[in-house]
């Protein structure tokens, strides 16, 4: 019987695969990088980012949207936005910007990032900046300053009806608006409707009462929706997407300035060697659905915006730890103690129970066994004990 870690991986998954392989010395390589050499040079714990992967992800999505639009003779344009909240590191944001993208902000601090990028000549004032989130005065005032300073394509996405008043008071020139539509959550969620956005049934009335007739000052350009569960091929996703497309069609007939739908983000990323997701199929179906509904309603097809954060950067990053000790506390549990803390370096593991693709750097030819990874702190939640594809962790 083959009990080496290599045998376990090859019997469970297709391996090697894109981004992951072992070299002739038996050490793991990440996107072709010699991880062992980096450890020898810098030590652990270590976090690394393989910058070329960012561009690969961006260009993959852009090509698939271009292919789908060509296939369906879609008449709108596609805009790829990066969510700055996913990683604020300058080298990450600047790498993404090399690939002709736009930006999405979530709170006041992000506007300072926009200003710094402009000062460093990484962006110009024609870039699309989508401003999301529930906005306090500090955020709305920074958005207003950005517009007043000459950024021509800033689109504050209204999260509530009162938000418009802040821009009416402080923006001194014509500006664009978006409206976030409050999505209905799937039945398994702890609440029925998203806390973010304006109720769909209130939007037409809000437009007529507060936006229509003010086109010289501000124009509604975008409808935005985001589903917490992400972009998935199920009845719930297609139902919610069709709701916003139909709302767009209704609004377009009385609001000729409206020209864009923002479907948010939510593409899943690889958290396991067994990960499978047909991005091309989903993009093709999204484009096809939008065109079909618009044709039936006899309205122009909108531009399509997406906001990808994790999809952009998630697969470019890796955390490297060393096992510094082994503890056997009973007959069934073996602890591998690492030289860092999951709570501080991978907070999603305990905060939201996120699973990550986890592989050893060395000892692939050793026998494997079940372990629990323990962080170095004394916090009882500082551990990692299961993977995406199985409710256990196996390591050499």
C-alpha positions as CSV (number, residue, x, y, z in Angstrom):
1,X,0.0,0.0,0.0
2,X,1.3,3.4,-0.9
3,X,1.2,5.7,2.1
4,X,3.5,8.6,1.1
5,X,2.1,12.2,0.9
6,X,2.8,12.2,-2.8
7,X,0.7,9.1,-3.3
8,X,-2.2,10.6,-1.2
9,X,-2.2,13.8,-3.4
10,X,-2.0,12.0,-6.7
11,X,-4.7,9.5,-5.8
12,X,-7.0,12.3,-4.7
13,X,-6.4,15.0,-7.2
14,X,-4.9,15.7,-10.6
15,X,-1.3,16.6,-9.8
16,X,0.8,18.5,-10.7
17,X,-1.5,21.3,-11.8
18,X,-1.4,24.9,-12.7
19,X,0.6,26.8,-10.0
20,X,1.6,23.8,-8.0
21,X,4.2,21.1,-8.6
22,X,7.2,19.6,-7.0
23,X,10.7,19.9,-8.3
24,X,13.3,17.2,-8.8
25,X,14.5,17.6,-5.1
26,X,10.9,17.0,-3.9
27,X,10.2,20.6,-2.8
28,X,6.9,22.3,-3.6
29,X,7.0,25.1,-6.2
30,X,4.3,27.8,-6.3
31,X,3.8,29.3,-9.8
32,X,7.3,28.2,-10.7
33,X,8.8,29.8,-7.6
34,X,11.4,27.9,-5.6
35,X,9.8,28.2,-2.2
36,X,12.6,26.4,-0.4
37,X,15.2,28.9,-1.8
38,X,13.0,31.8,-0.5
39,X,12.7,30.2,2.9
40,X,16.5,29.7,3.0
41,X,16.9,33.4,2.2
42,X,14.2,35.0,4.2
43,X,13.1,32.5,6.8
44,X,9.5,31.9,8.1
45,X,6.8,33.0,8.7
46,X,6.6,34.6,5.4
47,X,4.0,36.0,3.1
48,X,4.6,36.3,-0.6
49,X,2.7,37.6,-3.6
50,X,3.4,36.3,-7.1
51,X,2.5,39.5,-9.1
52,X,2.2,38.0,-12.6
53,X,-0.8,35.9,-11.3
54,X,-2.7,39.1,-10.8
55,X,-2.5,40.1,-14.4
56,X,-3.3,36.5,-15.5
57,X,-6.6,36.6,-13.5
58,X,-7.6,40.0,-14.9
59,X,-6.8,39.1,-18.4
60,X,-8.6,35.7,-18.1
61,X,-11.8,37.4,-17.1
62,X,-11.5,40.2,-19.7
63,X,-11.0,37.6,-22.4
64,X,-13.9,35.5,-21.4
65,X,-16.2,38.5,-21.3
66,X,-14.9,39.6,-24.7
67,X,-15.5,36.2,-26.1
68,X,-19.0,36.0,-24.7
69,X,-19.9,39.5,-26.0
70,X,-18.6,38.6,-29.5
71,X,-20.5,35.3,-29.5
72,X,-23.8,37.0,-28.6
73,X,-23.1,40.2,-30.5
74,X,-23.5,42.1,-27.3
75,X,-23.7,45.8,-27.8
76,X,-22.4,47.1,-24.4
77,X,-18.9,47.3,-23.1
78,X,-17.2,45.4,-20.2
79,X,-15.3,47.1,-17.3
80,X,-13.2,45.2,-14.8
81,X,-12.9,46.9,-11.4
82,X,-10.5,45.9,-8.6
83,X,-11.8,46.1,-5.0
84,X,-9.1,47.9,-3.1
85,X,-10.4,46.4,0.2
86,X,-9.1,43.0,-0.9
87,X,-5.5,44.1,-0.6
88,X,-4.4,47.7,0.0
89,X,-0.7,47.0,-0.7
90,X,0.7,49.5,-3.2
91,X,2.5,46.8,-5.2
92,X,-0.7,44.8,-5.5
93,X,-2.9,47.8,-6.6
94,X,-0.3,49.1,-8.9
95,X,0.3,45.7,-10.5
96,X,-3.5,45.4,-11.2
97,X,-3.6,48.9,-12.7
98,X,-1.1,47.8,-15.3
99,X,-3.8,45.8,-17.0
100,X,-6.3,48.5,-17.9
101,X,-8.7,48.2,-15.1
102,X,-10.8,50.4,-12.9
103,X,-11.2,50.7,-9.1
104,X,-13.9,50.2,-6.5
105,X,-13.8,51.7,-3.0
106,X,-15.6,50.7,0.2
107,X,-14.9,53.4,2.7
108,X,-13.3,56.8,3.3
109,X,-9.7,55.5,3.6
110,X,-9.9,54.2,0.0
111,X,-10.3,57.7,-1.3
112,X,-6.8,58.5,0.1
113,X,-5.5,55.6,-1.9
114,X,-7.0,57.1,-5.1
115,X,-5.3,60.4,-4.3
116,X,-1.9,58.8,-3.7
117,X,-2.2,56.8,-6.9
118,X,-2.9,60.0,-8.9
119,X,0.0,61.8,-7.2
120,X,2.3,58.9,-8.2
121,X,0.9,59.0,-11.8
122,X,-0.5,55.5,-11.6
123,X,-3.9,56.7,-12.7
124,X,-5.4,59.6,-14.5
125,X,-8.7,61.4,-13.9
126,X,-10.6,59.4,-16.6
127,X,-10.5,56.2,-14.6
128,X,-13.8,54.8,-13.4
129,X,-14.1,54.8,-9.6
130,X,-17.1,53.0,-8.2
131,X,-17.8,54.1,-4.6
132,X,-19.7,51.5,-2.6
133,X,-20.6,51.0,1.1
134,X,-22.7,52.7,3.7
135,X,-21.2,56.1,3.8
136,X,-20.6,58.5,6.7
137,X,-19.8,62.1,6.3
138,X,-16.0,61.5,6.0
139,X,-16.6,59.2,3.1
140,X,-19.1,61.3,1.2
141,X,-17.0,64.5,1.6
142,X,-13.9,62.8,0.2
143,X,-16.0,61.5,-2.7
144,X,-17.2,65.1,-3.4
145,X,-13.7,66.4,-3.2
146,X,-12.6,63.8,-5.7
147,X,-15.3,64.8,-8.2
148,X,-14.7,68.5,-7.6
149,X,-11.0,68.0,-8.3
150,X,-11.7,66.9,-11.8
151,X,-12.1,63.1,-11.6
152,X,-14.7,62.7,-14.4
153,X,-15.9,59.1,-13.8
154,X,-16.5,58.8,-10.1
155,X,-19.8,57.0,-9.5
156,X,-21.0,57.1,-5.9
157,X,-23.4,54.2,-5.6
158,X,-26.3,55.2,-3.3
159,X,-26.7,52.8,-0.4
160,X,-29.7,54.7,1.0
161,X,-32.0,57.5,-0.1
162,X,-30.5,60.1,2.2
163,X,-27.0,59.7,0.8
164,X,-27.9,61.8,-2.3
165,X,-28.4,64.9,-0.1
166,X,-24.7,64.9,0.8
167,X,-23.6,65.1,-2.8
168,X,-26.3,67.7,-3.7
169,X,-24.8,70.0,-1.0
170,X,-21.1,69.4,-1.6
171,X,-20.5,68.5,-5.3
172,X,-20.0,71.7,-7.4
173,X,-20.2,70.2,-10.9
174,X,-22.3,67.7,-12.8
175,X,-21.8,64.1,-11.5
176,X,-22.8,60.5,-12.0
177,X,-24.8,58.3,-9.7
178,X,-25.4,54.6,-9.1
179,X,-28.0,52.9,-7.0
180,X,-27.4,49.6,-5.2
181,X,-30.3,47.3,-5.3
182,X,-30.9,45.4,-2.0
183,X,-30.7,41.8,-2.9
184,X,-32.9,39.0,-1.5
185,X,-30.7,36.5,0.3
186,X,-31.0,32.8,-0.2
187,X,-33.2,30.8,2.2
188,X,-30.3,29.5,4.3
189,X,-29.1,33.0,5.2
190,X,-29.9,34.3,8.7
191,X,-31.8,37.3,7.2
192,X,-34.1,37.7,4.2
193,X,-32.7,40.9,2.5
194,X,-29.3,42.4,2.3
195,X,-28.6,45.3,4.7
196,X,-26.9,47.1,1.8
197,X,-28.8,49.0,-0.9
198,X,-32.3,50.4,-1.6
199,X,-35.3,48.1,-1.8
200,X,-36.0,47.3,-5.4
201,X,-39.7,48.3,-5.2
202,X,-38.7,51.8,-4.0
203,X,-36.2,52.6,-6.7
204,X,-38.5,53.7,-9.5
205,X,-40.3,56.1,-7.2
206,X,-37.1,57.4,-5.7
207,X,-35.8,58.1,-9.2
208,X,-38.9,60.0,-10.2
209,X,-39.0,62.0,-7.0
210,X,-35.4,62.8,-6.5
211,X,-33.3,62.3,-9.6
212,X,-35.5,62.9,-12.7
213,X,-35.5,66.5,-13.8
214,X,-32.0,67.2,-12.3
215,X,-30.0,65.8,-15.2
216,X,-28.0,68.9,-15.5
217,X,-26.6,68.4,-12.0
218,X,-26.6,64.6,-11.6
219,X,-27.5,61.6,-13.7
220,X,-28.3,58.0,-12.8
221,X,-25.8,55.9,-14.8
222,X,-25.6,52.5,-13.0
223,X,-27.6,49.9,-11.2
224,X,-25.5,47.7,-8.8
225,X,-26.2,44.4,-7.2
226,X,-24.1,42.0,-5.2
227,X,-25.0,38.6,-3.8
228,X,-23.3,37.4,-0.7
229,X,-23.1,33.8,-1.9
230,X,-21.2,34.8,-5.0
231,X,-21.7,34.0,-8.7
232,X,-23.0,30.5,-8.8
233,X,-25.0,28.4,-11.2
234,X,-28.3,28.0,-9.3
235,X,-31.9,29.2,-9.4
236,X,-31.2,31.8,-6.7
237,X,-28.4,33.6,-8.6
238,X,-30.2,33.6,-11.9
239,X,-33.4,34.8,-10.3
240,X,-31.7,37.8,-8.5
241,X,-29.8,38.7,-11.7
242,X,-32.9,38.7,-13.8
243,X,-34.6,41.0,-11.2
244,X,-31.9,43.7,-11.7
245,X,-32.0,43.3,-15.5
246,X,-35.8,43.8,-15.5
247,X,-35.4,46.8,-13.2
248,X,-32.8,48.2,-15.5
249,X,-35.2,47.8,-18.4
250,X,-38.0,49.5,-16.5
251,X,-35.8,52.4,-15.5
252,X,-34.1,52.7,-18.9
253,X,-37.5,53.6,-20.5
254,X,-37.8,56.7,-18.3
255,X,-34.1,57.3,-17.6
256,X,-32.2,57.4,-20.9
257,X,-28.9,58.3,-19.1
258,X,-28.9,54.9,-17.4
259,X,-26.4,52.8,-19.3
260,X,-24.7,50.3,-16.9
261,X,-25.3,47.2,-14.7
262,X,-22.8,46.4,-12.1
263,X,-23.1,42.7,-11.1
264,X,-20.5,43.0,-8.3
265,X,-18.0,40.2,-7.7
266,X,-18.2,36.7,-6.2
267,X,-16.2,34.5,-8.5
268,X,-14.8,31.7,-6.4
269,X,-11.1,30.9,-6.3
270,X,-9.0,27.8,-5.7
271,X,-9.2,26.7,-2.1
272,X,-8.4,23.1,-2.9
273,X,-6.5,21.1,-5.5
274,X,-10.0,19.6,-6.3
275,X,-11.4,23.0,-7.2
276,X,-13.6,23.1,-10.3
277,X,-15.6,26.0,-11.7
278,X,-16.6,26.8,-15.2
279,X,-15.9,30.6,-15.4
280,X,-16.5,30.6,-19.2
281,X,-19.9,29.0,-18.9
282,X,-21.1,31.5,-16.2
283,X,-19.9,34.5,-18.1
284,X,-21.5,33.3,-21.3
285,X,-24.8,32.8,-19.4
286,X,-24.6,36.2,-17.7
287,X,-24.1,38.0,-21.0
288,X,-26.8,35.9,-22.8
289,X,-29.3,36.5,-20.0
290,X,-28.8,40.3,-20.0
291,X,-29.1,40.5,-23.8
292,X,-32.2,38.3,-23.9
293,X,-34.1,40.4,-21.3
294,X,-33.1,43.7,-22.9
295,X,-34.1,42.5,-26.4
296,X,-37.5,41.4,-25.1
297,X,-38.0,44.8,-23.4
298,X,-36.7,46.6,-26.5
299,X,-34.1,48.6,-24.6
300,X,-30.4,49.0,-25.3
301,X,-28.0,46.6,-23.7
302,X,-26.1,48.0,-20.7
303,X,-22.4,48.2,-20.1
304,X,-21.4,45.4,-17.7
305,X,-19.2,46.2,-14.7
306,X,-17.7,43.6,-12.3
307,X,-15.8,44.1,-9.0
308,X,-13.4,41.3,-8.4
309,X,-11.2,41.4,-5.3
310,X,-10.4,37.9,-4.1
311,X,-10.5,36.7,-7.7
312,X,-7.9,39.2,-8.7
313,X,-5.4,38.6,-5.9
314,X,-6.4,35.5,-3.9
315,X,-4.5,33.0,-5.9
316,X,-1.4,35.2,-6.1
317,X,-0.6,35.1,-2.4
318,X,0.8,32.4,-0.1
319,X,1.6,32.2,3.6
320,X,4.6,30.1,4.6
321,X,5.0,28.6,8.1
322,X,7.5,26.2,9.7
323,X,6.4,23.4,12.0
324,X,8.5,24.1,15.1
325,X,7.1,21.3,17.3
326,X,4.9,18.3,17.6
327,X,2.6,17.5,20.5
328,X,0.6,14.3,21.1
329,X,-2.1,15.2,23.6
330,X,-4.1,11.9,23.4
331,X,-4.3,8.7,21.4
332,X,-6.0,10.4,18.5
333,X,-4.8,14.0,18.1
334,X,-1.3,15.0,16.9
335,X,-0.6,18.8,17.0
336,X,1.9,20.5,14.6
337,X,2.8,23.8,16.2
338,X,3.7,26.5,13.7
339,X,5.9,29.6,14.1
340,X,3.1,32.1,13.7
341,X,-0.6,32.7,14.6
342,X,-3.6,31.9,12.3
343,X,-5.5,34.6,14.2
344,X,-3.1,37.4,13.2
345,X,-1.9,36.1,9.8
346,X,-4.9,34.2,8.4
347,X,-7.8,35.7,10.5
348,X,-10.5,34.3,8.1
349,X,-9.7,30.8,9.3
350,X,-11.3,31.4,12.6
351,X,-13.3,34.6,11.9
352,X,-15.5,33.1,9.1
353,X,-14.3,29.5,9.0
354,X,-12.5,30.0,5.6
355,X,-10.6,27.1,4.2
356,X,-7.3,27.5,2.2
357,X,-5.4,25.3,-0.1
358,X,-2.7,23.9,2.2
359,X,0.4,21.9,1.1
360,X,3.7,21.0,2.6
361,X,6.9,22.4,1.2
362,X,9.0,19.3,1.9
363,X,8.9,15.7,2.9
364,X,6.5,14.7,0.1
365,X,7.9,11.2,0.1
366,X,7.2,10.6,3.8
367,X,4.2,8.8,5.2
368,X,1.2,11.0,5.9
369,X,-1.0,11.2,9.0
370,X,-3.8,13.3,10.4
371,X,-2.7,16.4,12.3
372,X,-4.2,19.6,13.8
373,X,-2.2,22.8,13.1
374,X,-1.7,25.0,16.2
375,X,-0.9,28.6,16.3
376,X,1.8,29.9,18.6
377,X,-0.5,32.1,20.7
378,X,-2.3,30.9,23.8
379,X,-5.8,31.7,22.3
380,X,-7.9,28.6,22.1
381,X,-9.2,29.5,18.6
382,X,-5.7,29.7,17.1
383,X,-5.8,26.4,15.2
384,X,-6.6,24.9,11.7
385,X,-8.1,21.4,11.5
386,X,-9.9,20.9,8.2
387,X,-9.6,21.5,4.5
388,X,-12.0,22.5,1.8
389,X,-12.5,19.0,0.4
390,X,-12.3,17.0,3.7
391,X,-13.0,17.7,7.4
392,X,-9.4,16.8,8.3
393,X,-5.8,17.8,7.7
394,X,-3.2,15.4,6.5
395,X,0.5,16.2,6.3
396,X,3.8,14.2,6.2
